[in-house]
Amino acid sequence: MKLKIDTSKRIELVDITSQVQEEIRKSEISEGICLISTRHTTAGIIINENENGLKDDILNLLNKLVPADAGYRHDRIDNNADSHLKAVLLGASEALPVSEGKLELGTWQRIFFAEMDGPRSRIINVTLLRA
């Protein structure tokens, strides 16, 4: 299954939990594993709390660790090396158990698409494995 999202900022965290859960509901899989992945090299998939201050903290940390315009060699091609490097730190996928037709998430956990080079139209893969 594929989810299509349109991001609105260069760097942002988009909560996709509800869309992923809807794909599980439509699949009628009761028990299994859900793999959420992105095929984009300037984006990631992460799990964390959907609290505005924390989301800002995550993005600020990434910007401190990998600042834009720091003389990266890849910037000679398309001036987005920092986006690629941030995506490397985040990772491209997350795997979660599905139990009784629902994602097994902690109380505050949410699934985020992490846009590092937007705004863009993006595709997220949702792969379900039946137990």
Biotite code that builds the C-alpha atoms (Angstrom):
import biotite.structure as struc

atoms = struc.array([
    struc.Atom([0.000, 0.000, 0.000], chain_id="A", res_id=1, res_name="MET", atom_name="CA", element="C"),
    struc.Atom([1.146, 3.526, -0.619], chain_id="A", res_id=2, res_name="LYS", atom_name="CA", element="C"),
    struc.Atom([0.282, 6.728, 1.175], chain_id="A", res_id=3, res_name="LEU", atom_name="CA", element="C"),
    struc.Atom([0.696, 9.986, -0.712], chain_id="A", res_id=4, res_name="LYS", atom_name="CA", element="C"),
    struc.Atom([1.329, 13.145, 1.263], chain_id="A", res_id=5, res_name="ILE", atom_name="CA", element="C"),
    struc.Atom([2.166, 16.681, 0.295], chain_id="A", res_id=6, res_name="ASP", atom_name="CA", element="C"),
    struc.Atom([4.507, 18.438, 2.693], chain_id="A", res_id=7, res_name="THR", atom_name="CA", element="C"),
    struc.Atom([4.334, 22.183, 3.173], chain_id="A", res_id=8, res_name="SER", atom_name="CA", element="C"),
    struc.Atom([7.745, 23.181, 4.614], chain_id="A", res_id=9, res_name="LYS", atom_name="CA", element="C"),
    struc.Atom([11.394, 22.464, 3.901], chain_id="A", res_id=10, res_name="ARG", atom_name="CA", element="C"),
    struc.Atom([11.773, 20.637, 7.209], chain_id="A", res_id=11, res_name="ILE", atom_name="CA", element="C"),
    struc.Atom([8.776, 19.263, 9.106], chain_id="A", res_id=12, res_name="GLU", atom_name="CA", element="C"),
    struc.Atom([7.363, 16.279, 10.942], chain_id="A", res_id=13, res_name="LEU", atom_name="CA", element="C"),
    struc.Atom([4.025, 15.031, 9.607], chain_id="A", res_id=14, res_name="VAL", atom_name="CA", element="C"),
    struc.Atom([1.980, 12.698, 11.814], chain_id="A", res_id=15, res_name="ASP", atom_name="CA", element="C"),
    struc.Atom([0.868, 9.798, 9.604], chain_id="A", res_id=16, res_name="ILE", atom_name="CA", element="C"),
    struc.Atom([-0.374, 7.470, 12.364], chain_id="A", res_id=17, res_name="THR", atom_name="CA", element="C"),
    struc.Atom([-4.048, 7.730, 11.441], chain_id="A", res_id=18, res_name="SER", atom_name="CA", element="C"),
    struc.Atom([-3.402, 7.037, 7.761], chain_id="A", res_id=19, res_name="GLN", atom_name="CA", element="C"),
    struc.Atom([-1.280, 3.970, 8.596], chain_id="A", res_id=20, res_name="VAL", atom_name="CA", element="C"),
    struc.Atom([-3.921, 2.680, 11.012], chain_id="A", res_id=21, res_name="GLN", atom_name="CA", element="C"),
    struc.Atom([-6.595, 3.139, 8.333], chain_id="A", res_id=22, res_name="GLU", atom_name="CA", element="C"),
    struc.Atom([-4.566, 0.978, 5.920], chain_id="A", res_id=23, res_name="GLU", atom_name="CA", element="C"),
    struc.Atom([-4.394, -1.740, 8.592], chain_id="A", res_id=24, res_name="ILE", atom_name="CA", element="C"),
    struc.Atom([-8.157, -1.498, 9.137], chain_id="A", res_id=25, res_name="ARG", atom_name="CA", element="C"),
    struc.Atom([-8.835, -1.828, 5.404], chain_id="A", res_id=26, res_name="LYS", atom_name="CA", element="C"),
    struc.Atom([-6.517, -4.845, 5.168], chain_id="A", res_id=27, res_name="SER", atom_name="CA", element="C"),
    struc.Atom([-8.456, -6.731, 7.835], chain_id="A", res_id=28, res_name="GLU", atom_name="CA", element="C"),
    struc.Atom([-5.167, -8.075, 9.228], chain_id="A", res_id=29, res_name="ILE", atom_name="CA", element="C"),
    struc.Atom([-5.652, -8.827, 12.896], chain_id="A", res_id=30, res_name="SER", atom_name="CA", element="C"),
    struc.Atom([-2.143, -9.901, 13.927], chain_id="A", res_id=31, res_name="GLU", atom_name="CA", element="C"),
    struc.Atom([1.143, -9.159, 12.211], chain_id="A", res_id=32, res_name="GLY", atom_name="CA", element="C"),
    struc.Atom([3.809, -6.600, 11.502], chain_id="A", res_id=33, res_name="ILE", atom_name="CA", element="C"),
    struc.Atom([3.490, -3.212, 9.843], chain_id="A", res_id=34, res_name="CYS", atom_name="CA", element="C"),
    struc.Atom([6.539, -1.840, 8.041], chain_id="A", res_id=35, res_name="LEU", atom_name="CA", element="C"),
    struc.Atom([6.401, 1.876, 7.248], chain_id="A", res_id=36, res_name="ILE", atom_name="CA", element="C"),
    struc.Atom([9.112, 3.095, 4.870], chain_id="A", res_id=37, res_name="SER", atom_name="CA", element="C"),
    struc.Atom([10.030, 5.950, 2.595], chain_id="A", res_id=38, res_name="THR", atom_name="CA", element="C"),
    struc.Atom([11.796, 5.623, -0.732], chain_id="A", res_id=39, res_name="ARG", atom_name="CA", element="C"),
    struc.Atom([13.067, 9.205, -0.553], chain_id="A", res_id=40, res_name="HIS", atom_name="CA", element="C"),
    struc.Atom([16.699, 9.915, 0.337], chain_id="A", res_id=41, res_name="THR", atom_name="CA", element="C"),
    struc.Atom([15.896, 13.275, 1.934], chain_id="A", res_id=42, res_name="THR", atom_name="CA", element="C"),
    struc.Atom([13.207, 12.023, 4.309], chain_id="A", res_id=43, res_name="ALA", atom_name="CA", element="C"),
    struc.Atom([12.773, 9.599, 7.172], chain_id="A", res_id=44, res_name="GLY", atom_name="CA", element="C"),
    struc.Atom([10.267, 7.712, 9.292], chain_id="A", res_id=45, res_name="ILE", atom_name="CA", element="C"),
    struc.Atom([10.397, 8.097, 13.077], chain_id="A", res_id=46, res_name="ILE", atom_name="CA", element="C"),
    struc.Atom([8.287, 7.333, 16.121], chain_id="A", res_id=47, res_name="ILE", atom_name="CA", element="C"),
    struc.Atom([7.923, 9.854, 18.912], chain_id="A", res_id=48, res_name="ASN", atom_name="CA", element="C"),
    struc.Atom([5.465, 12.057, 20.764], chain_id="A", res_id=49, res_name="GLU", atom_name="CA", element="C"),
    struc.Atom([3.282, 14.534, 18.870], chain_id="A", res_id=50, res_name="ASN", atom_name="CA", element="C"),
    struc.Atom([3.913, 17.553, 21.073], chain_id="A", res_id=51, res_name="GLU", atom_name="CA", element="C"),
    struc.Atom([4.760, 20.841, 19.356], chain_id="A", res_id=52, res_name="ASN", atom_name="CA", element="C"),
    struc.Atom([7.654, 21.719, 21.648], chain_id="A", res_id=53, res_name="GLY", atom_name="CA", element="C"),
    struc.Atom([9.241, 18.304, 21.219], chain_id="A", res_id=54, res_name="LEU", atom_name="CA", element="C"),
    struc.Atom([8.768, 18.381, 17.441], chain_id="A", res_id=55, res_name="LYS", atom_name="CA", element="C"),
    struc.Atom([10.517, 21.772, 17.360], chain_id="A", res_id=56, res_name="ASP", atom_name="CA", element="C"),
    struc.Atom([13.284, 20.372, 19.584], chain_id="A", res_id=57, res_name="ASP", atom_name="CA", element="C"),
    struc.Atom([13.824, 17.435, 17.209], chain_id="A", res_id=58, res_name="ILE", atom_name="CA", element="C"),
    struc.Atom([14.053, 19.706, 14.174], chain_id="A", res_id=59, res_name="LEU", atom_name="CA", element="C"),
    struc.Atom([16.321, 22.170, 16.010], chain_id="A", res_id=60, res_name="ASN", atom_name="CA", element="C"),
    struc.Atom([18.629, 19.319, 17.054], chain_id="A", res_id=61, res_name="LEU", atom_name="CA", element="C"),
    struc.Atom([18.871, 18.102, 13.461], chain_id="A", res_id=62, res_name="LEU", atom_name="CA", element="C"),
    struc.Atom([19.668, 21.635, 12.279], chain_id="A", res_id=63, res_name="ASN", atom_name="CA", element="C"),
    struc.Atom([22.419, 21.957, 14.914], chain_id="A", res_id=64, res_name="LYS", atom_name="CA", element="C"),
    struc.Atom([23.912, 18.570, 14.086], chain_id="A", res_id=65, res_name="LEU", atom_name="CA", element="C"),
    struc.Atom([23.722, 19.099, 10.323], chain_id="A", res_id=66, res_name="VAL", atom_name="CA", element="C"),
    struc.Atom([23.578, 22.799, 9.474], chain_id="A", res_id=67, res_name="PRO", atom_name="CA", element="C"),
    struc.Atom([22.725, 23.952, 5.973], chain_id="A", res_id=68, res_name="ALA", atom_name="CA", element="C"),
    struc.Atom([25.440, 25.568, 3.853], chain_id="A", res_id=69, res_name="ASP", atom_name="CA", element="C"),
    struc.Atom([28.335, 23.959, 5.762], chain_id="A", res_id=70, res_name="ALA", atom_name="CA", element="C"),
    struc.Atom([30.400, 23.308, 2.647], chain_id="A", res_id=71, res_name="GLY", atom_name="CA", element="C"),
    struc.Atom([29.155, 19.797, 1.864], chain_id="A", res_id=72, res_name="TYR", atom_name="CA", element="C"),
    struc.Atom([30.473, 18.347, -1.369], chain_id="A", res_id=73, res_name="ARG", atom_name="CA", element="C"),
    struc.Atom([27.016, 17.207, -2.496], chain_id="A", res_id=74, res_name="HIS", atom_name="CA", element="C"),
    struc.Atom([25.802, 20.829, -2.457], chain_id="A", res_id=75, res_name="ASP", atom_name="CA", element="C"),
    struc.Atom([27.655, 21.310, -5.751], chain_id="A", res_id=76, res_name="ARG", atom_name="CA", element="C"),
    struc.Atom([24.946, 19.174, -7.372], chain_id="A", res_id=77, res_name="ILE", atom_name="CA", element="C"),
    struc.Atom([21.656, 20.390, -5.912], chain_id="A", res_id=78, res_name="ASP", atom_name="CA", element="C"),
    struc.Atom([22.308, 22.253, -2.650], chain_id="A", res_id=79, res_name="ASN", atom_name="CA", element="C"),
    struc.Atom([20.500, 19.811, -0.361], chain_id="A", res_id=80, res_name="ASN", atom_name="CA", element="C"),
    struc.Atom([23.305, 17.787, 1.245], chain_id="A", res_id=81, res_name="ALA", atom_name="CA", element="C"),
    struc.Atom([22.066, 18.678, 4.722], chain_id="A", res_id=82, res_name="ASP", atom_name="CA", element="C"),
    struc.Atom([18.718, 17.059, 3.886], chain_id="A", res_id=83, res_name="SER", atom_name="CA", element="C"),
    struc.Atom([20.378, 13.809, 2.885], chain_id="A", res_id=84, res_name="HIS", atom_name="CA", element="C"),
    struc.Atom([22.573, 13.789, 5.990], chain_id="A", res_id=85, res_name="LEU", atom_name="CA", element="C"),
    struc.Atom([19.638, 14.462, 8.315], chain_id="A", res_id=86, res_name="LYS", atom_name="CA", element="C"),
    struc.Atom([17.740, 11.602, 6.671], chain_id="A", res_id=87, res_name="ALA", atom_name="CA", element="C"),
    struc.Atom([20.698, 9.287, 7.324], chain_id="A", res_id=88, res_name="VAL", atom_name="CA", element="C"),
    struc.Atom([20.440, 10.099, 11.040], chain_id="A", res_id=89, res_name="LEU", atom_name="CA", element="C"),
    struc.Atom([16.690, 9.410, 11.110], chain_id="A", res_id=90, res_name="LEU", atom_name="CA", element="C"),
    struc.Atom([16.434, 6.222, 9.083], chain_id="A", res_id=91, res_name="GLY", atom_name="CA", element="C"),
    struc.Atom([14.043, 5.302, 6.316], chain_id="A", res_id=92, res_name="ALA", atom_name="CA", element="C"),
    struc.Atom([11.697, 2.855, 8.077], chain_id="A", res_id=93, res_name="SER", atom_name="CA", element="C"),
    struc.Atom([10.022, 1.641, 11.246], chain_id="A", res_id=94, res_name="GLU", atom_name="CA", element="C"),
    struc.Atom([8.457, -1.740, 11.986], chain_id="A", res_id=95, res_name="ALA", atom_name="CA", element="C"),
    struc.Atom([5.596, -2.082, 14.471], chain_id="A", res_id=96, res_name="LEU", atom_name="CA", element="C"),
    struc.Atom([3.509, -4.990, 15.705], chain_id="A", res_id=97, res_name="PRO", atom_name="CA", element="C"),
    struc.Atom([-0.172, -5.172, 14.857], chain_id="A", res_id=98, res_name="VAL", atom_name="CA", element="C"),
    struc.Atom([-2.415, -6.719, 17.481], chain_id="A", res_id=99, res_name="SER", atom_name="CA", element="C"),
    struc.Atom([-6.194, -7.074, 17.301], chain_id="A", res_id=100, res_name="GLU", atom_name="CA", element="C"),
    struc.Atom([-6.161, -4.998, 14.123], chain_id="A", res_id=101, res_name="GLY", atom_name="CA", element="C"),
    struc.Atom([-4.367, -2.033, 15.678], chain_id="A", res_id=102, res_name="LYS", atom_name="CA", element="C"),
    struc.Atom([-0.843, -0.691, 15.789], chain_id="A", res_id=103, res_name="LEU", atom_name="CA", element="C"),
    struc.Atom([0.936, -1.512, 19.040], chain_id="A", res_id=104, res_name="GLU", atom_name="CA", element="C"),
    struc.Atom([2.044, 1.967, 20.059], chain_id="A", res_id=105, res_name="LEU", atom_name="CA", element="C"),
    struc.Atom([2.814, 3.392, 23.477], chain_id="A", res_id=106, res_name="GLY", atom_name="CA", element="C"),
    struc.Atom([0.476, 5.948, 25.025], chain_id="A", res_id=107, res_name="THR", atom_name="CA", element="C"),
    struc.Atom([2.238, 8.931, 23.459], chain_id="A", res_id=108, res_name="TRP", atom_name="CA", element="C"),
    struc.Atom([3.841, 7.312, 20.421], chain_id="A", res_id=109, res_name="GLN", atom_name="CA", element="C"),
    struc.Atom([2.962, 8.507, 16.932], chain_id="A", res_id=110, res_name="ARG", atom_name="CA", element="C"),
    struc.Atom([4.443, 7.741, 13.504], chain_id="A", res_id=111, res_name="ILE", atom_name="CA", element="C"),
    struc.Atom([5.995, 10.676, 11.668], chain_id="A", res_id=112, res_name="PHE", atom_name="CA", element="C"),
    struc.Atom([7.095, 11.251, 8.125], chain_id="A", res_id=113, res_name="PHE", atom_name="CA", element="C"),
    struc.Atom([10.166, 13.458, 8.546], chain_id="A", res_id=114, res_name="ALA", atom_name="CA", element="C"),
    struc.Atom([10.481, 15.841, 5.605], chain_id="A", res_id=115, res_name="GLU", atom_name="CA", element="C"),
    struc.Atom([14.000, 17.262, 5.237], chain_id="A", res_id=116, res_name="MET", atom_name="CA", element="C"),
    struc.Atom([13.811, 18.798, 1.736], chain_id="A", res_id=117, res_name="ASP", atom_name="CA", element="C"),
    struc.Atom([10.302, 20.026, 1.085], chain_id="A", res_id=118, res_name="GLY", atom_name="CA", element="C"),
    struc.Atom([7.822, 21.076, 0.226], chain_id="A", res_id=119, res_name="PRO", atom_name="CA", element="C"),
    struc.Atom([7.237, 18.044, -1.972], chain_id="A", res_id=120, res_name="ARG", atom_name="CA", element="C"),
    struc.Atom([4.801, 15.303, -2.890], chain_id="A", res_id=121, res_name="SER", atom_name="CA", element="C"),
    struc.Atom([5.951, 12.124, -1.162], chain_id="A", res_id=122, res_name="ARG", atom_name="CA", element="C"),
    struc.Atom([5.109, 8.447, -1.147], chain_id="A", res_id=123, res_name="ILE", atom_name="CA", element="C"),
    struc.Atom([5.183, 6.307, 1.993], chain_id="A", res_id=124, res_name="ILE", atom_name="CA", element="C"),
    struc.Atom([5.094, 2.530, 1.692], chain_id="A", res_id=125, res_name="ASN", atom_name="CA", element="C"),
    struc.Atom([3.014, 0.566, 4.203], chain_id="A", res_id=126, res_name="VAL", atom_name="CA", element="C"),
    struc.Atom([3.759, -3.161, 4.097], chain_id="A", res_id=127, res_name="THR", atom_name="CA", element="C"),
    struc.Atom([1.688, -5.525, 6.236], chain_id="A", res_id=128, res_name="LEU", atom_name="CA", element="C"),
    struc.Atom([2.790, -9.042, 7.134], chain_id="A", res_id=129, res_name="LEU", atom_name="CA", element="C"),
    struc.Atom([0.173, -11.360, 8.570], chain_id="A", res_id=130, res_name="ARG", atom_name="CA", element="C"),
    struc.Atom([1.251, -13.401, 11.602], chain_id="A", res_id=131, res_name="ALA", atom_name="CA", element="C"),
])
